[in-house]
């Protein structure tokens, strides 16, 4: 088991290094150029994210780990001229009982988002719910039938304004940490305990019984970031198992760090911590605490796919 565990961790690290873009070499925060009048013009530097990804599937035997996918979770890290984009989607595992691969919907949703952002105008990034809605409708009208459901959370750092635009549906989420404090975060959306809001395309015969929320029901926010801010985006496998104060302690170590390897190491550490706690049967996890709030006698972690996207802001 240890050797398999180590191989999967290595694959997560390699995946993160391959897909993440570091801005530590992008230059100083301000540059000066001379014009024809020998005057100095100050050019405002654009923010960049120094990013990493890490994670584990719930099952080592059947869980897939490849670029953009960890088990039933999907993830996206993308840098374009006008913005940096982070996204996760968590496929609802219950569909497996009906012969549906839960990872198909979540991965297809983020692949659609990746395609759309290639041709989107910069102003469209300021309304990410439209991006989510367009991607969902692409799946709806896909020539290849795509069924299932997932939560989704998208963060877009617009370079021009230094603003972080977010959209979240369900119980994946994000934290923004500045100087050891959480200064912005998502709020999870639940119909009732352990039943998050979700985008859905049910298979034939299940349209009346499956939960299906519209993209417009997602929560949106806009937040100005600063140099050195730390951003964690993760699926519920992290937040259900690692208490926020523990996450905050890890994230606070990265304030102002622009070394991609350091960001990757912290992402690995959070993912490994979540994995270990998820299989601790005696641990009073955040998930178990919430269950008790609903009158459900529970203890222990919650085994789940775990996906961590971690970034620091470099301006």
Secondary structure, DSSP 8 states (H G I E B T S, - for coil): -HHHHHHHHHHHHHHHHHH----TTS--SEEEEE-TTS-EEEEE---EEEEEEEEE-S-TTT--EETTEETTEEEEEEEETTEEEEEEEEE-GGGGGGT--HHHHHHHHHHHHHHHHHH--GGGGG-HHHHHHHHHHHHHT-SS---EEEEEEEEEEETTTTEEEEEEESS-EEEEEETTEEEEE----EEETTEE--EEE--TT-TTTS----GGGSEEEEEE--TT-EEEEE-HHHHTTS-HHHHHHHHHTTTT---HHHHHHHHHHHHHHHHHHHT-TT-B-HHHHHHHHTT----B-----EEEEEEEEE-
